[in-house]
């Protein structure tokens, strides 16, 4: 069972109800967040973190670690489909072979640069309606990439909830795995549940994002196959004599 080491009596100082306050940066190992550590030492200098008795969870964190890994793996596969569809789009816009489009897509890792190139090519080669559709897709890609960064650069973290009875006594301590991409200074979100939610994704949310990512990849791929390109008009020679 996962444990978090805290000073004796710490929970009595925390707000009543069901506060969430403990973070973990690795599976199976829970440690207090920076904000909690500051709280602990501000309460009393006599607390010693390394010798404090453990606070045990009533049950292992949910969902199971394998479900977390499965959700993350499925998202990675879905993002591969996004990269493939971008390659198809670049192949079409540059009128190159699939290998050329793939090389171009894989060589440009920065999304902002990718977007600039795709939209510039679209402005040059696509008709009005197709160009607007392209811009709509790149905007969706921008939002998807923001979610992707949160998932890829986040860490599996246990959020612990303290449940109390009517007499305010602790009756259960439960944990839930989330994928968290918190700011370096946790004081920005500590104690603000809504602010913290902006930096956390539970497993079901990752599953839903994976589904929408696959849908977007299919839309881009289908669009690449149906667009009609403006003919390339080579520049006329300029006689300056």
C-alpha positions as CSV (number, residue, x, y, z in Angstrom):
1,X,0.0,0.0,0.0
2,X,1.3,3.4,-0.9
3,X,2.3,5.6,2.0
4,X,3.1,9.3,2.6
5,X,5.4,10.3,5.5
6,X,4.0,13.2,7.5
7,X,4.5,14.6,10.9
8,X,2.1,13.3,13.6
9,X,-1.0,15.4,13.8
10,X,-0.5,17.2,10.5
11,X,-4.0,16.2,9.3
12,X,-5.5,17.9,12.3
13,X,-4.2,21.2,11.0
14,X,-5.6,20.8,7.5
15,X,-9.0,22.1,6.4
16,X,-11.9,19.9,7.2
17,X,-13.9,18.2,4.5
18,X,-12.1,16.3,1.7
19,X,-8.8,18.3,1.0
20,X,-6.5,17.1,-1.7
21,X,-2.9,17.8,-0.9
22,X,-0.3,15.1,-1.6
23,X,1.7,14.7,-4.8
24,X,3.7,11.7,-6.1
25,X,6.3,11.9,-8.8
26,X,6.7,8.2,-9.3
27,X,4.5,5.2,-9.3
28,X,4.1,3.6,-5.9
29,X,6.0,6.4,-4.0
30,X,4.2,9.3,-2.5
31,X,5.8,12.4,-1.1
32,X,4.4,15.8,0.1
33,X,4.2,18.6,-2.4
34,X,6.4,21.7,-1.9
35,X,3.5,23.7,-0.6
36,X,2.7,21.0,2.1
37,X,6.4,20.9,3.1
38,X,6.3,24.7,3.6
39,X,3.1,24.3,5.6
40,X,4.6,21.6,7.8
41,X,7.6,23.6,8.8
42,X,5.6,26.8,9.3
43,X,3.3,25.1,11.8
44,X,6.1,24.0,14.1
45,X,9.9,23.6,14.0
46,X,9.6,20.4,16.0
47,X,8.3,18.4,13.1
48,X,10.9,16.1,11.6
49,X,9.8,14.8,8.2
50,X,12.2,11.8,8.0
51,X,11.1,10.4,11.4
52,X,7.3,11.1,11.2
53,X,5.0,8.1,11.2
54,X,3.5,7.1,7.8
55,X,0.0,8.1,6.8
56,X,-1.5,5.0,5.1
57,X,-4.1,5.0,2.4
58,X,-7.3,3.1,3.1
59,X,-6.8,1.3,-0.3
60,X,-4.3,1.5,-3.2
61,X,-4.8,4.6,-5.5
62,X,-7.3,4.3,-8.3
63,X,-7.4,3.4,-11.1
64,X,-4.8,0.6,-11.3
65,X,-1.4,1.5,-12.6
66,X,-1.9,-0.7,-15.7
67,X,-5.0,1.4,-16.6
68,X,-2.9,4.6,-16.4
69,X,-0.1,3.1,-18.6
70,X,-2.7,1.8,-21.1
71,X,-4.3,5.2,-21.4
72,X,-1.0,6.9,-21.9
73,X,0.2,4.4,-24.5
74,X,-3.0,4.8,-26.4
75,X,-2.6,8.5,-26.6
76,X,1.0,8.1,-27.8
77,X,-0.3,5.9,-30.7
78,X,-3.0,8.4,-31.5
79,X,-0.4,11.2,-31.7
80,X,1.6,9.1,-34.1
81,X,-1.5,9.2,-36.3
82,X,-1.5,13.0,-36.1
83,X,2.1,13.1,-37.2
84,X,1.4,10.8,-40.1
85,X,-1.6,12.9,-41.2
86,X,0.6,16.0,-41.1
87,X,3.0,14.2,-43.4
88,X,0.2,13.4,-45.8
89,X,-0.9,17.1,-45.8
90,X,2.6,18.4,-46.5
91,X,3.1,15.8,-49.2
92,X,0.0,17.1,-51.0
93,X,0.8,20.8,-50.5
94,X,4.3,20.4,-51.8
95,X,3.3,17.9,-54.5
96,X,6.1,15.7,-53.4
97,X,6.2,11.9,-52.8
98,X,5.1,10.5,-49.4
99,X,8.7,10.1,-48.3
100,X,9.4,13.8,-48.9
101,X,6.3,14.9,-47.0
102,X,7.2,12.6,-44.1
103,X,10.8,13.8,-44.0
104,X,9.5,17.4,-43.9
105,X,7.0,16.7,-41.1
106,X,9.5,14.8,-39.0
107,X,12.2,17.4,-39.4
108,X,10.2,20.2,-38.0
109,X,9.5,19.4,-34.3
110,X,8.4,22.9,-33.3
111,X,4.6,23.1,-33.8
112,X,4.6,26.8,-34.3
113,X,7.0,26.4,-37.2
114,X,5.0,23.5,-38.7
115,X,1.9,25.6,-38.5
116,X,3.5,28.6,-40.2
117,X,4.8,26.4,-43.1
118,X,1.5,24.6,-43.5
119,X,-0.6,27.8,-43.6
120,X,1.9,29.6,-45.9
121,X,1.8,26.7,-48.3
122,X,-2.0,26.6,-48.1
123,X,-2.3,30.3,-48.8
124,X,-0.1,29.8,-51.9
125,X,-1.7,26.6,-53.2
126,X,-5.3,26.3,-52.0
127,X,-8.5,28.0,-53.1
128,X,-10.5,30.1,-50.6
129,X,-12.8,27.4,-49.1
130,X,-10.0,24.9,-48.8
131,X,-7.7,27.4,-47.2
132,X,-10.3,28.3,-44.6
133,X,-10.8,24.6,-43.8
134,X,-7.0,24.3,-43.5
135,X,-6.9,27.2,-41.0
136,X,-9.7,25.6,-39.0
137,X,-7.7,22.3,-38.9
138,X,-4.5,24.0,-37.8
139,X,-6.3,25.8,-35.0
140,X,-7.6,22.4,-33.8
141,X,-4.1,21.1,-34.1
142,X,-2.8,24.0,-32.0
143,X,-5.3,23.1,-29.2
144,X,-4.5,19.4,-29.5
145,X,-0.8,20.1,-29.3
146,X,-1.3,22.1,-26.0
147,X,-3.1,19.1,-24.5
148,X,-0.4,16.8,-25.9
149,X,2.3,18.8,-24.1
150,X,0.5,18.5,-20.8
151,X,0.2,14.8,-21.2
152,X,3.7,14.1,-22.4
153,X,5.5,16.4,-20.0
154,X,3.3,15.7,-17.0
155,X,3.9,13.1,-14.4
156,X,1.7,10.5,-12.8
157,X,0.7,12.0,-9.5
158,X,-1.5,10.7,-6.6
159,X,-4.0,13.1,-5.3
160,X,-5.0,12.1,-1.8
161,X,-8.4,12.9,-0.3
162,X,-9.1,12.9,3.4
163,X,-12.7,11.8,4.2
164,X,-14.2,12.7,7.6
165,X,-17.4,11.6,9.4
166,X,-19.9,13.9,11.0
167,X,-17.7,14.2,14.1
168,X,-14.9,15.5,11.9
169,X,-12.8,12.3,12.5
170,X,-10.9,10.8,9.6
171,X,-12.8,7.7,8.3
172,X,-10.8,7.1,5.1
173,X,-7.8,8.3,3.1
174,X,-8.1,7.6,-0.6
175,X,-5.9,8.3,-3.6
176,X,-6.5,8.9,-7.3
177,X,-3.9,8.9,-10.1
178,X,-3.9,11.9,-12.3
179,X,-1.5,13.1,-15.0
180,X,-0.3,16.4,-13.6
181,X,1.7,19.2,-15.3
182,X,1.9,21.6,-12.3
183,X,3.9,24.8,-12.3
184,X,7.2,24.8,-10.5
185,X,5.8,27.0,-7.8
186,X,3.0,25.0,-6.3
187,X,1.8,28.0,-4.2
188,X,0.1,29.2,-7.4
189,X,-2.4,26.3,-7.3
190,X,-2.2,24.9,-3.7
191,X,-5.6,25.3,-2.0
192,X,-7.3,26.4,-5.3
193,X,-9.1,23.3,-6.6
194,X,-10.3,24.9,-9.8
195,X,-6.8,26.3,-10.6
196,X,-5.3,22.9,-9.9
197,X,-7.7,21.2,-12.3
198,X,-6.2,23.2,-15.2
199,X,-3.0,21.3,-14.6
200,X,-4.4,17.8,-14.0
201,X,-5.9,15.1,-16.3
202,X,-7.5,11.9,-14.9
203,X,-7.4,8.7,-16.9
204,X,-10.9,9.1,-18.4
205,X,-10.0,12.6,-19.6
206,X,-6.9,11.2,-21.3
207,X,-9.1,8.5,-22.9
208,X,-11.5,11.1,-24.2
209,X,-8.6,13.3,-25.5
210,X,-7.2,10.2,-27.3
211,X,-10.5,9.7,-29.1
212,X,-10.6,13.3,-30.3
213,X,-7.0,13.1,-31.4
214,X,-7.7,10.1,-33.6
215,X,-10.7,11.9,-35.0
216,X,-8.6,14.9,-35.9
217,X,-6.0,12.7,-37.5
218,X,-8.6,11.2,-39.7
219,X,-10.0,14.6,-40.6
220,X,-6.6,15.9,-41.7
221,X,-5.9,12.8,-43.7
222,X,-9.2,13.0,-45.5
223,X,-8.7,16.7,-46.2
224,X,-5.3,16.0,-47.7
225,X,-6.8,13.6,-50.1
226,X,-9.6,15.9,-51.3
227,X,-8.0,19.3,-51.7
228,X,-7.5,20.8,-55.2
229,X,-4.3,22.8,-55.7
230,X,-3.9,26.0,-57.7
231,X,-1.6,25.4,-60.6
232,X,1.9,26.6,-60.0
233,X,2.7,29.6,-62.1
234,X,6.5,30.1,-62.6
235,X,7.6,33.7,-62.4
236,X,8.3,35.4,-65.7
237,X,11.9,36.5,-66.4
238,X,12.5,40.2,-65.7
239,X,14.4,42.1,-68.4
240,X,16.2,45.0,-66.7
241,X,18.4,45.9,-69.7
